[in-house]
Amino acid sequence: MGIFDKIKKVKNFIGGGGATLQLIPGKTIFRATEDVKLKVVCHVKDLDLNIQSVYLKVKALEEVVIQQVERSHSRKVESETRKNDLRSSHQTFSTQIQLAPGQILKANQMYEWEASFRIPPHLNGTYRGYNAKHEWSVYVGLELTGNDPDSGWMNIEISK
């Protein structure tokens, strides 16, 4: 291994840049009564990657914003009233699913995996109201020593 390969290896270890990952949904809106199916595409850059697994994270987050609530603030001598937005959030669902076991991904190759999961029936689908929203997100990563390459979080639409 030459000096430039060693530099690339250190850069990939720290920054997770050894591969790019992309999530491709099977459709634009998923019904909560059916499996959510996604395709994972991985492009390995110029060095082999020894991974422990390929994993998918799924989460649902409910956020509430009550706009322009008056609040009194007291100081030693005076009091003042300000209007602020009140925010609250709650994660309603979270899971991690292993898509593939450990393996060596060869440099300059493309890999694909299928991901599938079901929304628990007691949970809300996607909604966006005036004061509240509930959104579902997915994320795929390669587990390896150092910083895991990942797709970043992607919102998906779940219809109830």
N, C-alpha and C positions, 0 to 999 in steps of 0.2 A: 504494500500500500504506500503510495507516494505522499508527499507532504500535502498536496492539494486535496487528496482523498481524506486525509486525516483532518484537515481544516473543515471540509464539508461534513464529516461525521460529527465533529464537535458542534458545528452550527445546527445541524439537524437535531442533535441531542438536546441542545438548549432551546431551540425555537420550534421544534416539532415540524420542521419543513421537509422531512424526507418523503412525504407523499401528499397528494391533494385528494380529498374525499368529497363526494357529492351525493346528496340524497335526491332521488327522483321518485315523486309520488306516482302511484298507479292511476290516480284520477285527482280531480280538483276538490271534490267534496266526498267525504266518507260517511256512511251511515253507521251509527253506533251499534247496530245489530249485526254488522259484518266485520270481517277482518280488515284491518288497515294494512295495505301492502305497499312496500317501498322497495326500490332497487337502490343498492349502494354501489357506486363506481369509485374505484381507487386507482389513481395513476401514481406509480412509484417513480421517484426521481432517479438520480444517477448512482445510487448506492443500494445494495440489498438491505432489507429491513427484517430483523428477527423479532417478530411480534409474539406477544403472549395470547392475544385474542383480538377479535373484531367485536365491538359492542355497540348497542343502540340504547340511548337513553330516551325516555318518554316522560313528559311532565305536563300537568295542567295547572294553570295559575289563575286564580280569581283576584281581580283588583277592583277596588271601590274608591272613587274620588267624590267627595262632597265639596262642591265649589263655593268659594267665598264665604266661609263661616266666620262670623264676628267673634273675636276673642279679646278679652280684656287682659292687659298686661299692667301690673302695678310696679311702680318704682317707688323709691323712698318718699318723694314729695308729690308725684303726680301719677295719674293713671291714664292710659290711652287704649283706644280700641283699634284693632287691626283686622283686616279680612285676609284669611289664608285658606288655601285648599287643604282639606283633611284627606289623607291617603291611608289605605290599608290594603294589604295583600295576604293571600293565604294559598299555599300550594295544596291543591285538592287531590293530586295524584302524582306519583313518581315511581319509576321502575327502571331497571337496567336489564337488558337481554343480551346474552352472548350469541353472536351470529356465526362465528367461526372460531375454531381453536387456534392455539399457537402454531406458527409456521414461518417459513422464510419467504418473504415476498421479494422476487427478483427485480433488480434495477431495470428501469425503462420498460416495465410491463404494466398492463392494465388488468385489474381484477374486478369481478362483480359478485355480489352476494344479494340474496333476497331476504327481506325482513318482513315479518308479519306479527301483528299483535291485535288484541281485541280490547275495546273500551269497556270497562266495568259498567254494567247496566244501571247502577244506582247513581252514576255521575252525570253531570250536565255536559251537553255538547258545547260547541263554540257559540258564544253570544257577545254582542257589543251593544250595550245600552248607553243611555245618557250618563248615568253615574257609575255603571259597573260593566265589567267585561270578564269573560272566562275564555281563556285561550289555551289550545293544545300545541305543544312544541316537541320536535324530535331532533336528535343529535346523534351522529355516528362518530366513533373514534377507533383508533388502533392503539391497543395497550402495548406499550413497549418501554424499555428503560429510557428515562429522560422525559421530555415534554411530548405528550401524545398528539400526533396529527389528528385533526378533527374537521368536521364539516361546518361547525358553528350551529347555533340553534335555528331551526326553520319552523315557522308556524304551519299547522295543517288545520283544515276545516272539518269539524265533526258535526254532523246533523243528527238530532235526536228524533 
